[in-house]
Amino acid sequence: EAQPIGAEAEFELAKMKFAKSKEEANGAFQRMAQSNGPFAAHAKVWSLRCLLSLKKMDEVETQCRRILSDRANATMAMIQAASSALGEILLGRVEKDKANLREALVSCAEAISVGPPFLKEDAEEYVRALLNAGRCCALLF
């Protein structure tokens, strides 16, 4: 198991890679997520961010549903990230199937219910959920 300082350095290095190569960063985040080290939960959130940036929506949906099906072992940040991303994916499918609209809204509402994060850098999922919930409401009413 990684030492806390080494794990933090590895995590910060992966975040720096995110700016240059989402593929490379995602590989690093996935290795950390599987290690169950002190930054595993953060790495899962960042892996979702990488996959969203790479537009690998099937992988995003699979990871989101995996996280949400095992809530007992998920952090609130992981639940917020997974719910927010799943809501966006489902909203993108509304034209094909209107049933996705309510499921998208519920998913966004779940992400919003976690509440705003303390740090600005962690607000991406919360803001995504707010914006997509608004889009859902506009389509519903």
Secondary structure by P-SEA (a helix, b strand, c coil): cccaaaaaaaaaaaaaaccccaaaaaaaaaaaaaacccaaaaaaaaaaaaaaaacaaaaaaaaaaaaaaacccccaaaaaaaaaaaaaaaaaaccccccaaaaaaaaaaaaaaaccccccccaaaaaaaaaaaaaaaaaac
